[in-house]
Amino acid sequence: MIRAVAALLAAALSLLVPLSASAQAWPTKPVRIIVAYPPGGATDLQARLVAAKLNERWGVPVIVENKPGANTVIATDMVAKAAPDGQTVLLTAMPYALNPMLIAKLPYDTAKDLVPVTLMATIPNVLVVYPGLPVNSLGDLIKLARAEPGSVSFASTGQATSTHLSGELFGKMAGLKLNHIPYKGSAPAHLDLIAGRVSMMFDNGALQHVKSGKLKALAVTSAKRVPWLPDTPTMMEQGLAGYEAAAWYGVFAPSGTPSAIVRKLADEITWALRSPDTVEKLTTAGAIAGGGTPEEFRKFLAVETDKWGQLVRDLGMKPE
């Protein structure tokens, strides 16, 4: 009996050793980071900052490939079907969690075809208003919207985006009737907001307009104040208890990637993200560095999916 148990343990150890050795040696050839968005945006910046750090650390090329389109589906499908060897990973954002609720026929199953690696970053939104709007605080805005139901409109960069859902969450929690005006991107939304054709917007790309005085910042949507707008209070500070919203970005690997490689990926990306120079560059861009274990990211995803999924259902948004 003892000999049989010993033989089983030896066999198990023989399977673990090659995997551990393989993870220690990995990577030995180029690693691709498939980005679900075009060059030049927040996601692309994060990928290139991390790629540069890892390329230097590993001594092998870390290549950033932009594969935008179909609300992140093209890039996600590409990685879902990639070899599970740690050589190809996905960098995507919030639509990853919402697409299964909004798109009837996805070419992949997020629950089966991909595994979480680590949180890359979060970017809180800023509640900005047209300067001519007679409000100077969140309380003023709520009073105005309650006094004139339906008169306050908010812009977004499109349906089910962070900018849209942040506005809907505000309306729900404050008990307001707000008119949602979706735009194809932030630039046209900013133009109409500056001109006063819409009243407000939750956005993470309007900092230059705030600093120039073209827009007025009333609140940030994070749990704490942010260093790039230290004098702007949070939504919670101004009485909206429990309000927190941010765009998030994360790394995923194909299902079947050895767990030791997934963990090493998480450790190495976390090191890159939390390096002082990377933190400084992300902060300058209005982002908060992420990092952490696959288990921590999995829990984060569960909370985010439940929170925004419930809002999507409350809004009556159906798969198309």
Phi and psi in degrees as GROMACS dihedral restraints (atoms count N, CA, C in turn):
[ dihedral_restraints ]
;  ai    aj    ak    al  type     phi  dphi    fc
    3     4     5     6     1   -61.7    20    10
    4     5     6     7     1   -41.6    20    10
    6     7     8     9     1   -62.5    20    10
    7     8     9    10     1   -38.3    20    10
    9    10    11    12     1   -65.3    20    10
   10    11    12    13     1   -42.7    20    10
   12    13    14    15     1   -63.7    20    10
   13    14    15    16     1   -42.9    20    10
   15    16    17    18     1   -61.4    20    10
   16    17    18    19     1   -39.2    20    10
   18    19    20    21     1   -65.6    20    10
   19    20    21    22     1   -40.3    20    10
   21    22    23    24     1   -64.8    20    10
   22    23    24    25     1   -41.6    20    10
   24    25    26    27     1   -63.7    20    10
   25    26    27    28     1   -40.3    20    10
   27    28    29    30     1   -64.2    20    10
   28    29    30    31     1   -40.4    20    10
   30    31    32    33     1   -65.3    20    10
   31    32    33    34     1   -41.4    20    10
   33    34    35    36     1   -63.9    20    10
   34    35    36    37     1   -43.0    20    10
   36    37    38    39     1   -64.6    20    10
   37    38    39    40     1   -34.7    20    10
   39    40    41    42     1   -65.9    20    10
   40    41    42    43     1   -27.9    20    10
   42    43    44    45     1   -78.0    20    10
   43    44    45    46     1   -33.5    20    10
   45    46    47    48     1   -75.4    20    10
   46    47    48    49     1   -34.9    20    10
   48    49    50    51     1   -60.6    20    10
   49    50    51    52     1   -50.1    20    10
   51    52    53    54     1   -59.6    20    10
   52    53    54    55     1   -38.4    20    10
   54    55    56    57     1   -63.7    20    10
   55    56    57    58     1   -45.8    20    10
   57    58    59    60     1   -63.4    20    10
   58    59    60    61     1   -43.8    20    10
   60    61    62    63     1   -63.7    20    10
   61    62    63    64     1   -38.3    20    10
   63    64    65    66     1   -64.2    20    10
   64    65    66    67     1   -41.9    20    10
   66    67    68    69     1   -66.1    20    10
   67    68    69    70     1   -37.7    20    10
   69    70    71    72     1   -65.5    20    10
   70    71    72    73     1   -37.7    20    10
   72    73    74    75     1   -77.6    20    10
   73    74    75    76     1   -29.1    20    10
   75    76    77    78     1   -63.6    20    10
   76    77    78    79     1   142.2    20    10
   78    79    80    81     1   -93.2    20    10
   79    80    81    82     1   146.3    20    10
   81    82    83    84     1  -112.1    20    10
   82    83    84    85     1    -4.7    20    10
   84    85    86    87     1  -143.3    20    10
   85    86    87    88     1   170.5    20    10
   87    88    89    90     1   -53.9    20    10
   88    89    90    91     1   141.5    20    10
   90    91    92    93     1  -109.1    20    10
   91    92    93    94     1   132.9    20    10
   93    94    95    96     1  -105.7    20    10
   94    95    96    97     1   130.6    20    10
   96    97    98    99     1  -103.9    20    10
   97    98    99   100     1   109.4    20    10
   99   100   101   102     1   -87.9    20    10
  100   101   102   103     1   115.8    20    10
  102   103   104   105     1   -98.7    20    10
  103   104   105   106     1   130.2    20    10
  105   106   107   108     1   -81.5    20    10
  106   107   108   109     1     9.4    20    10
  108   109   110   111     1  -133.8    20    10
  109   110   111   112     1   164.0    20    10
  111   112   113   114     1   -69.0    20    10
  112   113   114   115     1   165.7    20    10
  114   115   116   117     1   -62.4    20    10
  115   116   117   118     1   150.7    20    10
  117   118   119   120     1    96.9    20    10
  118   119   120   121     1   -14.0    20    10
  120   121   122   123     1   -92.9    20    10
  121   122   123   124     1  -173.6    20    10
  123   124   125   126     1   -62.6    20    10
  124   125   126   127     1   -41.8    20    10
  126   127   128   129     1   -65.2    20    10
  127   128   129   130     1   -42.8    20    10
  129   130   131   132     1   -63.4    20    10
  130   131   132   133     1   -41.9    20    10
  132   133   134   135     1   -59.9    20    10
  133   134   135   136     1   -46.7    20    10
  135   136   137   138     1   -59.4    20    10
  136   137   138   139     1   -44.8    20    10
  138   139   140   141     1   -60.8    20    10
  139   140   141   142     1   -44.1    20    10
  141   142   143   144     1   -73.0    20    10
  142   143   144   145     1   -33.7    20    10
  144   145   146   147     1   -63.7    20    10
  145   146   147   148     1   -46.9    20    10
  147   148   149   150     1   -68.6    20    10
  148   149   150   151     1   -41.7    20    10
  150   151   152   153     1   -59.1    20    10
  151   152   153   154     1   -41.9    20    10
  153   154   155   156     1   -64.1    20    10
  154   155   156   157     1   -41.1    20    10
  156   157   158   159     1   -67.2    20    10
  157   158   159   160     1   -43.4    20    10
  159   160   161   162     1   -71.3    20    10
  160   161   162   163     1   -36.1    20    10
  162   163   164   165     1   -58.7    20    10
  163   164   165   166     1   -43.3    20    10
  165   166   167   168     1   -67.6    20    10
  166   167   168   169     1   -38.7    20    10
  168   169   170   171     1   -74.1    20    10
  169   170   171   172     1   -41.1    20    10
  171   172   173   174     1   -87.4    20    10
  172   173   174   175     1   -29.2    20    10
  174   175   176   177     1    77.6    20    10
  175   176   177   178     1    14.8    20    10
  177   178   179   180     1  -126.8    20    10
  178   179   180   181     1   152.4    20    10
  180   181   182   183     1   -62.2    20    10
  181   182   183   184     1   136.2    20    10
  183   184   185   186     1  -116.9    20    10
  184   185   186   187     1   109.8    20    10
  186   187   188   189     1  -103.2    20    10
  187   188   189   190     1   129.3    20    10
  189   190   191   192     1   -96.0    20    10
  190   191   192   193     1   123.7    20    10
  192   193   194   195     1  -121.3    20    10
  193   194   195   196     1   121.9    20    10
  195   196   197   198     1   -89.2    20    10
  196   197   198   199     1   122.0    20    10
  198   199   200   201     1  -129.4    20    10
  199   200   201   202     1    68.1    20    10
  201   202   203   204     1   -75.2    20    10
  202   203   204   205     1   165.2    20    10
  204   205   206   207     1   129.2    20    10
  205   206   207   208     1   150.4    20    10
  207   208   209   210     1    56.4    20    10
  208   209   210   211     1    39.2    20    10
  210   211   212   213     1    56.0    20    10
  211   212   213   214     1    45.5    20    10
  213   214   215   216     1    81.7    20    10
  214   215   216   217     1    -1.6    20    10
  216   217   218   219     1   -66.5    20    10
  217   218   219   220     1   -38.8    20    10
  219   220   221   222     1   -60.4    20    10
  220   221   222   223     1   -49.6    20    10
  222   223   224   225     1   -66.7    20    10
  223   224   225   226     1   -41.6    20    10
  225   226   227   228     1   -63.8    20    10
  226   227   228   229     1   -42.7    20    10
  228   229   230   231     1   -64.1    20    10
  229   230   231   232     1   -38.8    20    10
  231   232   233   234     1   -60.2    20    10
  232   233   234   235     1   -44.7    20    10
  234   235   236   237     1   -75.5    20    10
  235   236   237   238     1   -35.4    20    10
  237   238   239   240     1   -58.9    20    10
  238   239   240   241     1   -30.3    20    10
  240   241   242   243     1   -99.1    20    10
  241   242   243   244     1     3.5    20    10
  243   244   245   246     1   -78.3    20    10
  244   245   246   247     1   161.9    20    10
  246   247   248   249     1   -63.1    20    10
  247   248   249   250     1   135.5    20    10
  249   250   251   252     1   -83.5    20    10
  250   251   252   253     1    62.6    20    10
  252   253   254   255     1  -119.8    20    10
  253   254   255   256     1     6.9    20    10
  255   256   257   258     1    83.2    20    10
  256   257   258   259     1     0.8    20    10
  258   259   260   261     1   -88.7    20    10
  259   260   261   262     1   -14.0    20    10
  261   262   263   264     1  -133.6    20    10
  262   263   264   265     1   122.4    20    10
  264   265   266   267     1  -129.7    20    10
  265   266   267   268     1   161.9    20    10
  267   268   269   270     1  -110.1    20    10
  268   269   270   271     1   135.4    20    10
  270   271   272   273     1  -115.2    20    10
  271   272   273   274     1   114.3    20    10
  273   274   275   276     1  -137.3    20    10
  274   275   276   277     1  -167.7    20    10
  276   277   278   279     1  -140.0    20    10
  277   278   279   280     1  -162.1    20    10
  279   280   281   282     1   -49.4    20    10
  280   281   282   283     1   -37.6    20    10
  282   283   284   285     1   -57.1    20    10
  283   284   285   286     1   -23.2    20    10
  285   286   287   288     1   -53.1    20    10
  286   287   288   289     1   -43.7    20    10
  288   289   290   291     1   -80.0    20    10
  289   290   291   292     1   -26.5    20    10
  291   292   293   294     1   -94.0    20    10
  292   293   294   295     1   -24.7    20    10
  294   295   296   297     1   -54.9    20    10
  295   296   297   298     1   -39.6    20    10
  297   298   299   300     1   -60.1    20    10
  298   299   300   301     1   -22.5    20    10
  300   301   302   303     1   -90.1    20    10
  301   302   303   304     1   -17.5    20    10
  303   304   305   306     1  -114.3    20    10
  304   305   306   307     1   -16.8    20    10
  306   307   308   309     1  -118.6    20    10
  307   308   309   310     1   121.2    20    10
  309   310   311   312     1   -65.0    20    10
  310   311   312   313     1   -41.6    20    10
  312   313   314   315     1  -127.6    20    10
  313   314   315   316     1    93.6    20    10
  315   316   317   318     1   -87.0    20    10
  316   317   318   319     1   146.2    20    10
  318   319   320   321     1   -80.4    20    10
  319   320   321   322     1     7.8    20    10
  321   322   323   324     1  -148.5    20    10
  322   323   324   325     1   167.1    20    10
  324   325   326   327     1  -118.9    20    10
  325   326   327   328     1   110.8    20    10
  327   328   329   330     1   -60.8    20    10
  328   329   330   331     1   -29.9    20    10
  330   331   332   333     1   -73.8    20    10
  331   332   333   334     1   -23.6    20    10
  333   334   335   336     1  -114.1    20    10
  334   335   336   337     1   -28.9    20    10
  336   337   338   339     1   -98.8    20    10
  337   338   339   340     1   -11.8    20    10
  339   340   341   342     1  -137.8    20    10
  340   341   342   343     1   155.3    20    10
  342   343   344   345     1  -126.2    20    10
  343   344   345   346     1   141.7    20    10
  345   346   347   348     1   -68.0    20    10
  346   347   348   349     1   141.4    20    10
  348   349   350   351     1  -109.5    20    10
  349   350   351   352     1   -64.0    20    10
  351   352   353   354     1  -162.6    20    10
  352   353   354   355     1   157.6    20    10
  354   355   356   357     1   -76.2    20    10
  355   356   357   358     1   128.4    20    10
  357   358   359   360     1   -84.7    20    10
  358   359   360   361     1   -51.0    20    10
  360   361   362   363     1  -167.6    20    10
  361   362   363   364     1   164.1    20    10
  363   364   365   366     1  -126.0    20    10
  364   365   366   367     1   148.7    20    10
  366   367   368   369     1  -130.9    20    10
  367   368   369   370     1   105.9    20    10
  369   370   371   372     1   -64.6    20    10
  370   371   372   373     1   149.2    20    10
  372   373   374   375     1   -85.6    20    10
  373   374   375   376     1   162.2    20    10
  375   376   377   378     1  -120.6    20    10
  376   377   378   379     1   130.8    20    10
  378   379   380   381     1   -80.4    20    10
  379   380   381   382     1   109.8    20    10
  381   382   383   384     1  -115.6    20    10
  382   383   384   385     1   148.0    20    10
  384   385   386   387     1  -130.4    20    10
  385   386   387   388     1   159.8    20    10
  387   388   389   390     1   -60.9    20    10
  388   389   390   391     1   127.6    20    10
  390   391   392   393     1   -56.9    20    10
  391   392   393   394     1   -26.1    20    10
  393   394   395   396     1   -78.5    20    10
  394   395   396   397     1    -9.4    20    10
  396   397   398   399     1   -69.4    20    10
  397   398   399   400     1   129.8    20    10
  399   400   401   402     1   -77.4    20    10
  400   401   402   403     1    59.3    20    10
  402   403   404   405     1  -138.4    20    10
  403   404   405   406     1   147.9    20    10
  405   406   407   408     1  -131.2    20    10
  406   407   408   409     1     5.6    20    10
  408   409   410   411     1  -156.1    20    10
  409   410   411   412     1   170.0    20    10
  411   412   413   414     1   -63.3    20    10
  412   413   414   415     1   -39.3    20    10
  414   415   416   417     1   -61.0    20    10
  415   416   417   418     1   -41.1    20    10
  417   418   419   420     1   -61.2    20    10
  418   419   420   421     1   -42.1    20    10
  420   421   422   423     1   -65.0    20    10
  421   422   423   424     1   -42.0    20    10
  423   424   425   426     1   -64.3    20    10
  424   425   426   427     1   -42.0    20    10
  426   427   428   429     1   -61.4    20    10
  427   428   429   430     1   -43.6    20    10
  429   430   431   432     1   -62.4    20    10
  430   431   432   433     1   -45.8    20    10
  432   433   434   435     1   -66.3    20    10
  433   434   435   436     1   -32.3    20    10
  435   436   437   438     1   -75.8    20    10
  436   437   438   439     1   -34.1    20    10
  438   439   440   441     1   -71.8    20    10
  439   440   441   442     1   -31.3    20    10
  441   442   443   444     1  -129.9    20    10
  442   443   444   445     1    73.7    20    10
  444   445   446   447     1   -54.1    20    10
  445   446   447   448     1   130.4    20    10
  447   448   449   450     1    86.4    20    10
  448   449   450   451     1    -5.1    20    10
  450   451   452   453     1   -84.9    20    10
  451   452   453   454     1   -19.9    20    10
  453   454   455   456     1   -95.8    20    10
  454   455   456   457     1   123.8    20    10
  456   457   458   459     1  -112.3    20    10
  457   458   459   460     1   151.4    20    10
  459   460   461   462     1  -129.7    20    10
  460   461   462   463     1   138.7    20    10
  462   463   464   465     1   -88.9    20    10
  463   464   465   466     1   156.0    20    10
  465   466   467   468     1  -146.3    20    10
  466   467   468   469     1   170.6    20    10
  468   469   470   471     1   -91.4    20    10
  469   470   471   472     1    12.5    20    10
  471   472   473   474     1   137.7    20    10
  472   473   474   475     1   163.9    20    10
  474   475   476   477     1   -59.9    20    10
  475   476   477   478     1   136.8    20    10
  477   478   479   480     1    64.1    20    10
  478   479   480   481     1    18.1    20    10
  480   481   482   483     1   -85.1    20    10
  481   482   483   484     1   169.4    20    10
  483   484   485   486     1   -59.1    20    10
  484   485   486   487     1   -38.1    20    10
  486   487   488   489     1   -67.2    20    10
  487   488   489   490     1   -33.8    20    10
  489   490   491   492     1   -73.1    20    10
  490   491   492   493     1   -51.6    20    10
  492   493   494   495     1   -69.0    20    10
  493   494   495   496     1   -29.7    20    10
  495   496   497   498     1   -62.7    20    10
  496   497   498   499     1   -40.8    20    10
  498   499   500   501     1   -67.3    20    10
  499   500   501   502     1   -41.8    20    10
  501   502   503   504     1   -66.5    20    10
  502   503   504   505     1   -38.3    20    10
  504   505   506   507     1   -64.0    20    10
  505   506   507   508     1   -40.4    20    10
  507   508   509   510     1   -60.3    20    10
  508   509   510   511     1   -48.7    20    10
  510   511   512   513     1   -59.3    20    10
  511   512   513   514     1   -42.2    20    10
  513   514   515   516     1   -65.8    20    10
  514   515   516   517     1   -47.3    20    10
  516   517   518   519     1   -72.1    20    10
  517   518   519   520     1   -30.8    20    10
  519   520   521   522     1   -92.5    20    10
  520   521   522   523     1    -5.0    20    10
  522   523   524   525     1    68.6    20    10
  523   524   525   526     1    43.1    20    10
  525   526   527   528     1  -113.3    20    10
  526   527   528   529     1   152.3    20    10
  528   529   530   531     1  -101.4    20    10
  529   530   531   532     1   108.1    20    10
  531   532   533   534     1  -116.9    20    10
  532   533   534   535     1   146.2    20    10
  534   535   536   537     1   -94.6    20    10
  535   536   537   538     1   121.1    20    10
  537   538   539   540     1   -89.0    20    10
  538   539   540   541     1   127.5    20    10
  540   541   542   543     1  -119.6    20    10
  541   542   543   544     1   101.4    20    10
  543   544   545   546     1   -80.4    20    10
  544   545   546   547     1   143.8    20    10
  546   547   548   549     1  -124.1    20    10
  547   548   549   550     1   164.2    20    10
  549   550   551   552     1   -92.7    20    10
  550   551   552   553     1    73.0    20    10
  552   553   554   555     1   108.4    20    10
  553   554   555   556     1   168.6    20    10
  555   556   557   558     1   -78.4    20    10
  556   557   558   559     1   -33.2    20    10
  558   559   560   561     1   -58.6    20    10
  559   560   561   562     1   -52.3    20    10
  561   562   563   564     1   -65.3    20    10
  562   563   564   565     1   -31.9    20    10
  564   565   566   567     1   -65.3    20    10
  565   566   567   568     1   -42.8    20    10
  567   568   569   570     1   -62.5    20    10
  568   569   570   571     1   -41.6    20    10
  570   571   572   573     1   -59.5    20    10
  571   572   573   574     1   -45.7    20    10
  573   574   575   576     1   -70.6    20    10
  574   575   576   577     1   -33.2    20    10
  576   577   578   579     1   -68.7    20    10
  577   578   579   580     1   -44.0    20    10
  579   580   581   582     1   -62.5    20    10
  580   581   582   583     1   -35.4    20    10
  582   583   584   585     1   -80.2    20    10
  583   584   585   586     1    -9.5    20    10
  585   586   587   588     1    85.7    20    10
  586   587   588   589     1    12.1    20    10
  588   589   590   591     1   -77.7    20    10
  589   590   591   592     1   -19.7    20    10
  591   592   593   594     1  -129.3    20    10
  592   593   594   595     1   158.7    20    10
  594   595   596   597     1   -86.7    20    10
  595   596   597   598     1   -39.7    20    10
  597   598   599   600     1  -155.4    20    10
  598   599   600   601     1   170.9    20    10
  600   601   602   603     1  -162.0    20    10
  601   602   603   604     1   142.4    20    10
  603   604   605   606     1   -97.3    20    10
  604   605   606   607     1   114.9    20    10
  606   607   608   609     1  -147.3    20    10
  607   608   609   610     1   155.8    20    10
  609   610   611   612     1  -116.4    20    10
  610   611   612   613     1    12.7    20    10
  612   613   614   615     1  -126.3    20    10
  613   614   615   616     1    20.6    20    10
  615   616   617   618     1  -108.8    20    10
  616   617   618   619     1    15.5    20    10
  618   619   620   621     1   -57.8    20    10
  619   620   621   622     1   -39.9    20    10
  621   622   623   624     1   -64.4    20    10
  622   623   624   625     1   -33.3    20    10
  624   625   626   627     1   -73.5    20    10
  625   626   627   628     1   -31.4    20    10
  627   628   629   630     1   -67.8    20    10
  628   629   630   631     1   -45.7    20    10
  630   631   632   633     1   -67.1    20    10
  631   632   633   634     1   -29.4    20    10
  633   634   635   636     1   -84.4    20    10
  634   635   636   637     1    -9.2    20    10
  636   637   638   639     1    87.8    20    10
  637   638   639   640     1     3.4    20    10
  639   640   641   642     1   -75.0    20    10
  640   641   642   643     1   -23.9    20    10
  642   643   644   645     1  -132.9    20    10
  643   644   645   646     1   156.0    20    10
  645   646   647   648     1  -111.3    20    10
  646   647   648   649     1   126.5    20    10
  648   649   650   651     1   -91.0    20    10
  649   650   651   652     1   124.9    20    10
  651   652   653   654     1  -101.8    20    10
  652   653   654   655     1   -31.8    20    10
  654   655   656   657     1  -164.1    20    10
  655   656   657   658     1   158.2    20    10
  657   658   659   660     1  -110.6    20    10
  658   659   660   661     1   152.3    20    10
  660   661   662   663     1   -95.4    20    10
  661   662   663   664     1     5.0    20    10
  663   664   665   666     1   -83.1    20    10
  664   665   666   667     1   169.5    20    10
  666   667   668   669     1   -71.3    20    10
  667   668   669   670     1   -29.5    20    10
  669   670   671   672     1  -124.7    20    10
  670   671   672   673     1   161.1    20    10
  672   673   674   675     1   -63.0    20    10
  673   674   675   676     1   154.5    20    10
  675   676   677   678     1  -106.5    20    10
  676   677   678   679     1   147.6    20    10
  678   679   680   681     1   -64.7    20    10
  679   680   681   682     1   -23.9    20    10
  681   682   683   684     1   -84.8    20    10
  682   683   684   685     1    -9.3    20    10
  684   685   686   687     1  -140.9    20    10
  685   686   687   688     1    62.7    20    10
  687   688   689   690     1   -63.2    20    10
  688   689   690   691     1   -23.2    20    10
  690   691   692   693     1   -92.9    20    10
  691   692   693   694     1     0.0    20    10
  693   694   695   696     1   -96.1    20    10
  694   695   696   697     1   117.9    20    10
  696   697   698   699     1   -72.6    20    10
  697   698   699   700     1   162.0    20    10
  699   700   701   702     1   -79.1    20    10
  700   701   702   703     1   166.5    20    10
  702   703   704   705     1   -62.3    20    10
  703   704   705   706     1   -40.0    20    10
  705   706   707   708     1   -67.1    20    10
  706   707   708   709     1   -38.9    20    10
  708   709   710   711     1   -59.0    20    10
  709   710   711   712     1   -29.0    20    10
  711   712   713   714     1   -96.9    20    10
  712   713   714   715     1    18.8    20    10
  714   715   716   717     1   104.1    20    10
  715   716   717   718     1    -5.5    20    10
  717   718   719   720     1   -94.7    20    10
  718   719   720   721     1    79.0    20    10
  720   721   722   723     1   -57.8    20    10
  721   722   723   724     1   132.4    20    10
  723   724   725   726     1    84.7    20    10
  724   725   726   727     1    -3.2    20    10
  726   727   728   729     1   -77.7    20    10
  727   728   729   730     1   120.9    20    10
  729   730   731   732     1  -151.4    20    10
  730   731   732   733     1   130.8    20    10
  732   733   734   735     1  -152.7    20    10
  733   734   735   736     1   140.7    20    10
  735   736   737   738     1  -158.1    20    10
  736   737   738   739     1   148.5    20    10
  738   739   740   741     1   -72.3    20    10
  739   740   741   742     1   140.4    20    10
  741   742   743   744     1  -129.0    20    10
  742   743   744   745     1   157.5    20    10
  744   745   746   747     1  -136.1    20    10
  745   746   747   748     1   136.4    20    10
  747   748   749   750     1  -145.4    20    10
  748   749   750   751     1   163.5    20    10
  750   751   752   753     1  -107.9    20    10
  751   752   753   754     1   135.2    20    10
  753   754   755   756     1  -130.2    20    10
  754   755   756   757     1   155.1    20    10
  756   757   758   759     1  -125.6    20    10
  757   758   759   760     1   158.7    20    10
  759   760   761   762     1   -60.7    20    10
  760   761   762   763     1   142.0    20    10
  762   763   764   765     1   -58.7    20    10
  763   764   765   766     1   140.6    20    10
  765   766   767   768     1    98.2    20    10
  766   767   768   769     1   -10.3    20    10
  768   769   770   771     1   -62.2    20    10
  769   770   771   772     1   129.6    20    10
  771   772   773   774     1   -51.0    20    10
  772   773   774   775     1   135.6    20    10
  774   775   776   777     1   -59.7    20    10
  775   776   777   778     1   -32.3    20    10
  777   778   779   780     1   -65.6    20    10
  778   779   780   781     1   -36.7    20    10
  780   781   782   783     1   -72.9    20    10
  781   782   783   784     1   -39.1    20    10
  783   784   785   786     1   -59.8    20    10
  784   785   786   787     1   -43.4    20    10
  786   787   788   789     1   -67.6    20    10
  787   788   789   790     1   -39.7    20    10
  789   790   791   792     1   -65.6    20    10
  790   791   792   793     1   -40.8    20    10
  792   793   794   795     1   -56.3    20    10
  793   794   795   796     1   -47.3    20    10
  795   796   797   798     1   -61.2    20    10
  796   797   798   799     1   -44.4    20    10
  798   799   800   801     1   -62.6    20    10
  799   800   801   802     1   -44.9    20    10
  801   802   803   804     1   -70.9    20    10
  802   803   804   805     1   -39.6    20    10
  804   805   806   807     1   -67.3    20    10
  805   806   807   808     1   -39.1    20    10
  807   808   809   810     1   -61.0    20    10
  808   809   810   811     1   -43.6    20    10
  810   811   812   813     1   -57.8    20    10
  811   812   813   814     1   -46.2    20    10
  813   814   815   816     1   -63.7    20    10
  814   815   816   817     1   -42.7    20    10
  816   817   818   819     1   -67.4    20    10
  817   818   819   820     1   -35.4    20    10
  819   820   821   822     1   -95.2    20    10
  820   821   822   823     1     5.5    20    10
  822   823   824   825     1   -65.2    20    10
  823   824   825   826     1   138.2    20    10
  825   826   827   828     1   -52.7    20    10
  826   827   828   829     1   -40.4    20    10
  828   829   830   831     1   -68.9    20    10
  829   830   831   832     1   -35.4    20    10
  831   832   833   834     1   -68.7    20    10
  832   833   834   835     1   -43.5    20    10
  834   835   836   837     1   -57.9    20    10
  835   836   837   838     1   -43.2    20    10
  837   838   839   840     1   -62.3    20    10
  838   839   840   841     1   -43.4    20    10
  840   841   842   843     1   -68.8    20    10
  841   842   843   844     1   -38.2    20    10
  843   844   845   846     1   -67.5    20    10
  844   845   846   847     1   -41.3    20    10
  846   847   848   849     1   -61.9    20    10
  847   848   849   850     1   -41.8    20    10
  849   850   851   852     1   -59.6    20    10
  850   851   852   853     1   -33.1    20    10
  852   853   854   855     1   -86.9    20    10
  853   854   855   856     1     3.6    20    10
  855   856   857   858     1    81.3    20    10
  856   857   858   859     1    26.0    20    10
  858   859   860   861     1  -120.5    20    10
  859   860   861   862     1   153.4    20    10
  861   862   863   864     1  -109.2    20    10
  862   863   864   865     1   121.2    20    10
  864   865   866   867     1   -60.4    20    10
  865   866   867   868     1   140.2    20    10
  867   868   869   870     1   -99.1    20    10
  868   869   870   871     1  -125.0    20    10
  870   871   872   873     1   103.6    20    10
  871   872   873   874     1   178.3    20    10
  873   874   875   876     1   118.3    20    10
  874   875   876   877     1   178.1    20    10
  876   877   878   879     1   -81.5    20    10
  877   878   879   880     1   162.4    20    10
  879   880   881   882     1   -58.5    20    10
  880   881   882   883     1   -35.4    20    10
  882   883   884   885     1   -66.4    20    10
  883   884   885   886     1   -40.6    20    10
  885   886   887   888     1   -64.9    20    10
  886   887   888   889     1   -40.3    20    10
  888   889   890   891     1   -67.7    20    10
  889   890   891   892     1   -37.1    20    10
  891   892   893   894     1   -62.1    20    10
  892   893   894   895     1   -41.9    20    10
  894   895   896   897     1   -66.2    20    10
  895   896   897   898     1   -41.3    20    10
  897   898   899   900     1   -58.8    20    10
  898   899   900   901     1   -45.2    20    10
  900   901   902   903     1   -61.8    20    10
  901   902   903   904     1   -40.3    20    10
  903   904   905   906     1   -62.7    20    10
  904   905   906   907     1   -42.9    20    10
  906   907   908   909     1   -65.7    20    10
  907   908   909   910     1   -46.6    20    10
  909   910   911   912     1   -64.4    20    10
  910   911   912   913     1   -42.9    20    10
  912   913   914   915     1   -63.7    20    10
  913   914   915   916     1   -41.9    20    10
  915   916   917   918     1   -66.1    20    10
  916   917   918   919     1   -44.9    20    10
  918   919   920   921     1   -62.9    20    10
  919   920   921   922     1   -53.2    20    10
  921   922   923   924     1   -79.0    20    10
  922   923   924   925     1   -29.1    20    10
  924   925   926   927     1   -63.0    20    10
  925   926   927   928     1   -40.4    20    10
  927   928   929   930     1   -64.0    20    10
  928   929   930   931     1   -39.6    20    10
  930   931   932   933     1   -65.7    20    10
  931   932   933   934     1   -41.8    20    10
  933   934   935   936     1   -59.0    20    10
  934   935   936   937     1   -42.6    20    10
  936   937   938   939     1   -67.1    20    10
  937   938   939   940     1   -40.0    20    10
  939   940   941   942     1   -62.5    20    10
  940   941   942   943     1   -32.9    20    10
  942   943   944   945     1   -80.3    20    10
  943   944   945   946     1    -7.0    20    10
  945   946   947   948     1    75.2    20    10
  946   947   948   949     1    22.1    20    10
  948   949   950   951     1   -76.6    20    10
  949   950   951   952     1   127.9    20    10
  951   952   953   954     1  -112.5    20    10
  952   953   954   955     1   154.4    20    10
  954   955   956   957     1   -60.5    20    10
  955   956   957   958     1   141.1    20    10
